């Protein structure tokens, strides 16, 4: 099965981001002298994703997103929140 770029950005069936996406986030942080394995950085990453999720809830309340759109995006964000744990498993 051939994968597309978007396939590497979808959480897998267990709600976790695929390793490639978690590694992409880690490289991005590494480029700035940071690592998701640092507990403070990992917590900050997770908190930032949670804040983004809350903003999207506000967008749904205001009618910018439908309930279905919010549910799908929140599913993606749920997996992304776990990226520090995926990197820590290495």
C-alpha positions in Angstrom: 0.0 0.0 0.0 1.4 3.4 -1.0 1.2 6.1 1.6 0.6 9.8 1.0 2.0 12.7 2.9 -1.2 13.0 4.8 -1.0 9.4 5.9 2.1 10.2 8.0 0.2 12.9 9.8 -2.8 10.9 10.9 -2.9 9.2 14.4 -2.9 5.4 14.0 -5.7 3.2 15.2 -4.7 3.3 18.8 -5.0 7.1 18.9 -1.2 7.7 18.9 0.5 9.8 16.3 2.6 7.7 13.9 6.3 7.6 14.7 7.1 9.7 11.6 4.9 12.6 12.9 6.3 12.4 16.4 9.9 12.4 14.9 9.0 15.4 12.8 7.9 17.3 15.8 11.1 16.2 17.7 13.3 17.4 14.8 11.5 20.7 14.7 12.2 21.2 18.4 15.8 19.9 18.0 16.3 22.7 15.4 15.7 25.1 18.2 17.9 23.4 20.8 14.9 21.7 22.5 13.7 18.1 22.8 10.3 16.6 23.6 12.1 14.3 25.9 12.8 17.2 28.3 9.9 17.0 30.8 9.2 20.8 30.7 9.3 20.9 26.9 7.1 17.9 26.6 4.6 19.3 29.0 4.6 22.7 27.2 4.0 20.9 23.9 1.0 19.0 25.4 -0.4 22.1 27.0 -0.1 24.0 23.7 -2.0 21.3 21.9 -4.7 21.3 24.6 -5.0 25.1 24.2 -5.5 24.7 20.5 -8.2 22.1 21.1 -10.0 24.6 23.3 -9.8 27.2 20.7 -11.4 24.8 18.2 -14.2 24.1 20.7 -14.8 27.9 20.7 -14.9 27.9 16.9 -17.5 25.2 16.9 -19.6 27.1 19.5 -19.4 30.2 17.2 -20.4 28.1 14.1 -17.1 28.2 12.3 -16.7 24.4 12.6 -19.5 21.9 12.6 -19.7 19.3 15.4 -18.5 16.6 13.0 -15.5 18.7 11.9 -14.6 19.4 15.6 -14.8 15.7 16.4 -12.5 14.8 13.6 -9.9 17.5 14.3 -10.1 16.7 18.1 -9.3 13.1 17.3 -6.2 14.2 15.5 -5.2 16.5 18.3 -5.7 13.7 20.9 -3.1 11.7 19.1 -0.7 14.6 18.6 -0.8 15.3 22.4 1.0 11.9 22.8 4.0 12.8 20.7 6.4 13.3 23.7 5.5 9.8 24.9 6.1 8.3 21.5 9.6 10.0 21.3 10.4 8.9 24.9 9.8 5.3 23.9 12.9 5.3 21.6 
